[in-house]
Amino acid sequence: MAEGIRRYVRQADMLLLTLCCVATLGGMVLIASASNYRGSSRFLLVQGVALVLGIALYVFCSTVDIELLTEKVWRWLLAFNVLFIASLYFFGVDAGTGNKSWLRFSWFPIGIQPAEVVKITFVILLARQISIQRQRGLSRFGSVALLAGHLALMCGLIMFASGDAGMAVVYLLIFIVMLYAGGVKLRWFALGAGAAGAAAWFLWTRTDLIKDYWKERLLILFDHSIDPLDIGWQQERSILAIGSGQLTGQGFLQGIQTQSPYSGSLPARHTDLIFAVAGEEFGMIGCVLILLLLGAIILRCVYVGLSARSTTSALICMGFAGMLFAQTALNIGMCLYVAPVIGLTLPFFSYGGSSIVTLFAAMGLVSSVKTRALPSWLRDRSDVRPR
């Protein structure tokens, strides 16, 4: 038993696990402050349980041979992705975000967000698909069309079943990062950007498919005076909280908006806008520390990917790095009033049991790749890096 533990510690990515735990514990400090006005420790308790489960799942996923998994059960993973997301159409509930993103059961204490969980299997399947298409010519029209079809299937399902545009954007950004890491020629990104721009213009001006409040959330980024008391309320409160913290913050449990029990204060302070809590109570120093921690986790994923034994393993690491970067950039951009409100949490720091467990599982798979990495003297002779 003791020897097994020592072997695991030597082989697994303990630095990545430590960074994830430190980030989550820092998030629990912010959650404790953000939920203090409620006089309840429920959020903190759920996050603590999720952390314990997440660590256990990290250890388990570190032992999984990701290559064997992708080869043997990829069809089952695809079926799981489709059915789990589609279940939201029938059983999804709105948790106050305006879309049916959650599954809730009376016998289970926390809600489950299927699109959050499916991000892991989406990355795994996309990595396998890119690896196969590389052998046939990744930048061929047929290869790019198949990859784009995979993305369209998942994003279409998410929008049809739950209407969660924010999560669909994250899937899109993961897709872009993985295709770039895989070696798709830049002309395809230029063509995709042009097609997306043309489609967005057509939908915006010629159809009613884009809802009015979606348009307002985008327009208000360029003119904050459009509707500051409604559409722009969350971001107005957020930017005010961050600015009032200045360099060192107002102090733990001392933030004026964070500790206010009134409905007109900082909304979603323990979830979407937890970065604003950090800014108000811990100032710019606290915000920079959050960025450094998340940046270190992302860079560690990239580093492990560059040392991977195969293209599939490398792309999985790059996909998870892209996932973390996308959510971090979009969440902080939302808090700073430069990105629209799309209901995304800050990785490891925001409250969310399913989010924490999913993130630790993803990082456990990165640790699995590190465990099975090739020695340095073989790396230059093997096709282990995305091209």
N, C-alpha and C positions, 0 to 999 in steps of 0.2 A: 504494500500500500504506500509506504513512505517512499520507496524507490520509484513507484509510478508517478507520484506527485512531483518528485525531483525531476524526473524525465520530462514531464509535461512543462514544468517551469522553464527547463532548458530549451525546449523546442518551440513552445507557443510564443506568441508575440505579447510578452508581458508589458512592454512599453505601451503598446496600443491599448491594452486593457486598463492600464493605470491612467492614461489620458482620458479614456471614456469614463472611468469611475470619478476622477477629479471633476470633470465637466458636469456629470450628473449630480454629484454632491454640491457643486456650486449652484446648479439649478435648484436643488432642494432648499438651499438657503434663500434664494429669491422667491421660491414658491411659499416658503414659510412666512416671508414678509408680505407677499402679495395677498395671501389668504388670511392674514392675521386679523383683519377687520371683521371677518366672518365669525371669529371666535370658535373655529372648528379646525381640527388637525386632520380631517379626512383626506384632503389633497396630499398632504405630506406623507400620510400613511400609505396611500395608494402608490405614490412615487417610490417610497422605500421598498415596498413589496415588489414593484416592477424592477427596481434595481437588483434585488436579490435574484429574481427570476432571470433577469437579463444576464447577470454574471454566470449563472448556471447554464444558460443557453449559449453563451459565448464559449464556455469550456466544451460543451457538447459539439458545437459547430466547428471548433478548432480541430476536432478529431475526424471530421467528415472529409472524405476524399472527393473533392468537388469535380474532378475529372470523371470519376466513376458515376457520380450522381447525374451529371449532364448526359452521359452516354446511355445510361440504363433507363432513366425515368423521365426523359424530357417530354414525352407525350402526356404523361400524367400531370406534369407541372403545367403544361399548356392548358389542359382541361381544368385543372384547379384554378388557374388565373381567370379563365372565362366564367366558370360557374360561381366563383367567390364574388367577383365583381357584379355579375348579373343578379346575384341574390339581393343586392341593394334595391333593385327595381321592385321587388315584392316585399321585402322585410326591412328596408332601410328606414331610419328615422332621422329627423332634423334635430340636431343638437343646438339650434340657435344660429347656425351658420348660413341658412338659406338653401341648403342642399341636403339630400338624404345620404350622408356619407357614413353613417354609423349603424351597426347592428347592436341591439341591446336585448338582454335576456334577464328575466326575473331571477334566475338561479345563478347568474354570474355578476360579480360586483362591479365590473368596469365594462365600458363600451368597447367594441372592436371596430376598427376602421379597415375594411378589406383592402382598399387601395394602398394603404400604408404597408400592409403585410405583403401584398403582391409585388411591391417594388423589388423585393429580394428575388423572387422567382422570375420577374421580368428581366432583371439584369442577367441572371444566369442563362436564361433562354436566348436572350439577344447576343450574349457572348458566344454561345455555341453556334448560333446562326451566322454570326460574322466570321467565325473561324472556318466554318464549312464553305462559305462564299469566297473567302480568301483563296481557297484552293482552286476555285473556278474563275477567279477574276473579280475582285471586290467592287471595282468601279464600272463593271458592265451594267447596262441598263436593267437586265433581268435581275441581277443581284440587288441593286439599289431598290428596284420595285418591290422585291420580296421583303426587304428590310423595312421599307416604308409601309408596306401592308401590315406588318406586325405592329408597328407603332399606331397605325390608323385603327386597327382592331382594338387595341387596349384603350386608346384615348376616346374612341367612339363609344366603347362600352361604359367607360367612366362617365362621360357626358350624358349618355342615354339613361343609365341606371341611377345616377346620383346627381348629375348636374354640377359636379365639383370641378370647376374650371381651373382652380389653383393646382390641384393634383395632376390634372392633364398637362399643365405647363411643366411641372416637374418631370413627368415622363418624357416630354419632348426634349427637355434639356439633357436628361440622362442619355437619350438616344443620340443627340448631337455630339456629346462628349465621347461616347463609345465609338461612333462612326469615325470621328476624327482620329481617335487613338488607334482604331483598326486600320487606318490608312486610306479611307475613301478620298478620292481626288477633290481638290477644293472647288472645282467647277460645279460639282453636285450641290455643295453648300450654297453657292451663289445662285444656282437655278432654284433650289428650294426656298431661299430667302425671297427671290423674285416672285415665285408662285404663291408663297404665303402672303406677301404684301398685296398682290393682286386679288387674292381670295378675300383678304381682310377688307380691302376697299369695296369690293362688290357686296360683301355681307353687310358692311356698315352703311352703305349708301343705297343699296338696291333691294334689300330684304328686311324683314322684321325678325330675323333669327337671332340677332344680337339684342339682348334685353336692354331696356333703357337704363337700368341701374348699372349694368356693365359699362355702357358708354359713359355714364356720369363718373364712374370710378376712374376711368382713364382720363377724361377731360379735366377732372379736378386736379390732376397732377401738374397741369400746365397753367391752371388758373385756380388758386386756392379759394378764391372768393365765390366760386359758383354756388356751393351749398355747404358752408362750413358747419352749420348746425345739424346737418343730417348725414349726407354722404361723406363729408370730410371730417366728421366729429371724432372718430377714433384716431385719425392721424394728427388732428389738431391737438388732442390731449397728449398723444405720444410725444410729439416734437416739443411741446411745452414741458413735459416731465423730464425729457432728456436734457433740454437746455437749462432747466433750473438746477440740475445737479452739478453743473460746471465741472471743475477739475476733480474734486474728491467726493462729491455727493453730499447729501443731507444727512447720511448716516443710516445704519440698519434700523428698520422699524420707525424711521423718522421722516420718510417721504410724504410730502403733503398730499399728493394725489394717491399714492400707493396705500396710505393708511386711512384715506377718507372712505366712510361707509356710504356716501351719497352716490346716487346713480349718475350724476353729472360728472363724476371723476373718471379716472383712467379705466376704460373698459377692457375686458379680456386680459386683465393684468397678469394672470397666472398662466396664460396660454400664448396667444398670438403676440401680445405686446409685452412680454416679459423682459425684452431688451430695454424697453422704456423704464421698467422698474430698476434695472441695473444702472441705467443712466441717472435716474433721480436719486437713488440712495447711495450709489458708489461712484458716481461721476464718470468722467472720461477714462479715468484709470480702470474702473471696473469694466467698462465697455471694451477697452483695449485688451484686457486680460481674457475676456470672452473670445474676442477675435483671434488672439494668439493660441488659445486652447483649441478652438475649432480648426484653425489653420494647421496646427501641428497634427491633428488627427487626419485631416485631408492629405497632407504631405506624407504622412506615414503610409496611408493607403497607396499613394502613388509610388513610393519607394518600394514597397512590397511587390507591387505590380511589375516594376522594372526588373525585379529579381526572380520573377515567376518562371516555372519550368515549361510553360506552354502559353500559346496565344490566348486560349480560353481563360486560363487562370489570370493572366495579365489583364485581360479585358474586364473580368469580374471586379478586380480591384479598382480599375479605372472607372467602372460604372458606379461603384459605391462612392468613390471620391467625387464624381460628378453629382451624385445624388445629394451628398452633404453640402457641396458648394452651392448647388442650385437653391436648396432650402435656406441655407444661411443668407445668401445674397438677397433672395426674394423677401425673407422675413425682415431682415435689417433694413432693406430698402423700403418696405412698407412702414416700418417704425419711423424712418427718416423722411417720409413723405415724398419719396422718389419712385416708388412702385405702388401699384394698386393693392387694395385690401383684397386678398384672395384666400384668407383662412389657412395660412401655413404656419406651423410652429417652428421654433428655433431648435435645431437638433440638440438633444441631451439636456437642454436647459428648460424648455417649456414643459408644463404639466401634460402628462399623457401616458397612461400605462402601456397601451399597445405600441405607441411610438418608441418608448424606451426599450421594450422587449425586442422590437423589430430592429432597432439600431444596433443593439448588442449582438443579435443574431448575425446581422450583416458584417459587423466587425469580426465576429468569430470566424466567418468564412474567409475573411482577409487573413486572419491568423492561420487558418488551415493552409492557405496558399504559401504563407511564410514558412510553415513547418515543412512543406514539401518542395521548397525552392532548390534550384540547382546550385552547386558550389560555384564560386566565382570563376574557377579555371575552365568551367564548361560553358559559361553563359555566352561567350563570344562565338561558340561553335554551334549554337542551337538557335532555332527560330522561337525565341521565348518572348520577344518584345513585339508589340503591335507595330505594323509598318504603315 
